Amino acid sequence: MFTKLFPSLVHTYERLKKHPQLFWTIFVSIVITVSFIIVAQLFISIAQDAQERLINVRIGSIQDSLSEFVVLSEESKQDVDHAIANLILSNPTIIDFTFYTKEQAGFKVFASSDKAKVGTMVSELPLAGQMALSDIRNSYTQELQNPDQRFYQTFRSLTKESEIVGLIETTQTLSQADLMVENNIKKGLVVFIFILLLVMFLFFRHSKIIDYTTLYEELKQVDQLKDDFISMASHELKTPLTAIRGYSEYITEGKDIPEEYKEYSRRIDISSKQLATLVEDMLDVSRIQQGRMQFDMKRILVPDFIKNILPDFEQLAKEKNLKLSLEQEGLKFAHIEGDETRLRQVFVNIVGNAIKYTKQGEVKIKLLNEDHVLEVRVIDSGIGMSEEERKHLFEKFYRIKNEETRDIRGTGLGLWITKQLIEKMDGTLSVESIKGTGTHIIIRFKATV
C-alpha cells in the first residue's frame, strides 16, 4: 500500500509546488471548514446559555409576582391550584409548580401540579432552596442531573411581614429549547455541507482550470514549434525551387532540346510554380500568426490599381473563354490606405479563384460607394456555394470538395490569408453565393476622395 501511496504523495507535492494556487485553495477550504465548526460550537454554547438565562429570568419574574399576592391558606387553596394550572398551561417549559408552607418539622407541600405530592413533608431542602431561605428577596436556581435532558429547579421564599411562611418551587425543562437548537444545528449542517461541497467543486474546478492552462501552454509551445518548423522549411524550400524553375526554363528555351523533353520541362515548371505558391502561402501563414507580416501603408487609388493588374488575368480568362471586365458606378470616394503588394496579393487570390471556379460566362469586378466606404465586388457566374460551404469558406485549409471541384488544385490557405490581409488593412471580407448560379466576393474599405 505504501509503495502505491508514496508516488501519489510525491506527485501531489510536485503539483502543489508547481501550482501554489492549489495549495491556497486547499488552505482556504480547510480554514472555512474549521471556522464553521468553531462558529457552530460557539453559537450552540451562546444559544444554550441565553436560553437558560431567559427561562430563569422568566421563572424568577413569575415567582416574584406570585410572592406578592399568594396567601397559603385553606380558603385560597382553590385559587392557588387554579393559578398553578394556568401557569403550567401558558408555560410549556414548566413541568412542576409547587407551593410549600413552613411547618415546625420542615416544609409541607400545600399545592402542586403533581397532586401526589400534596400533603407530603420535606425535611431537607436542596442547595437552591436553602439559599432562597437565606435571601428572601431573590430566586435561586440549580441544575438537576439527568442524562436525557436538562432540568432546572428554582426556589423563592414566601414571606409575611418579613417572616418566611413558605416556599415556591418550580421545575422547568429546556428540552424544547434544546430541540430548537438541535434543529438549527441540523439546518446549519445542511448549509455547511452545501458550502463544503461548493468549495470542493470550486477546488476541483480550479484544479481543472490549471490543467487546462498547463495544457494550453504546452499546446502553445507545440504550435510555436510547428510555426517555426513551417517557417524554416518554407525558407529552405525556396532555394531548390528557384533552381528547379531555372533549369526547367533553360530546358524549355533550349535550341537543341527535343520537343518531348520540353513538354516534360513545362510540366516540371507548372508543378514547381504550384509548389512555390504553397511555400509562399505557408510563409504568409507563419508571418501572420507570429505577427511578422510587414505592411507599407500608402494612399492607393483603387480603380487605377485594379486597371493595372487586370491584364495579369486576361490570359487565364481567355483560356477559359470567360469575359473579364471592370465596372465603376459613380465613384466619389476611391482612395484607401493600404499596402500595394498585399492588396495585389488579395486580388490575385480573389480574382484568380473566381476565374478558376467559373466554367463559362464572365467574371466582373464592380466598384461602388456606400457613404465613405469603397465596396469592391468580384462577381462570377461559376459553380456557386451552399450555405454550409459559405460558413467555412474563410477557414484555414478549407476547400470545397465535390464533383465540380475535384480537378481544381489549391491549398485551402489563399482565402484565409486574404481575409487576414484585408482585416490588417482595416477592411472587411464577406461572401454572397447561390449554388449553381455564381458568387459575389465583397471587399469593403474606408475610403476618401
NORGI-V93775 format. One record per run of one state. SS is the DSSP state (2 for helix, 1 for strand, 0 for the rest). FROM is the first residue (numbers start at 1). TO is the last residue. Records with the same first field share a line. If there is no record, write none. Layout:
SS->FROM-TO + FROM-TO
//
This chain:
0->1-1 + 19-19 + 70-73 + 91-93 + 103-106 + 113-114 + 118-120 + 123-126 + 135-139 + 145-150 + 161-162 + 174-174 + 254-258 + 290-297 + 320-322 + 330-334 + 339-339 + 357-361 + 371-372 + 381-386 + 393-413 + 425-427 + 435-437 + 447-447 + 449-449
2->2-18 + 20-69 + 74-90 + 115-117 + 127-134 + 175-253 + 259-289 + 302-319 + 340-356 + 387-392 + 414-424
1->94-102 + 107-112 + 121-122 + 140-144 + 151-160 + 163-173 + 298-301 + 323-329 + 335-338 + 362-370 + 373-380 + 428-434 + 438-446 + 448-448
//
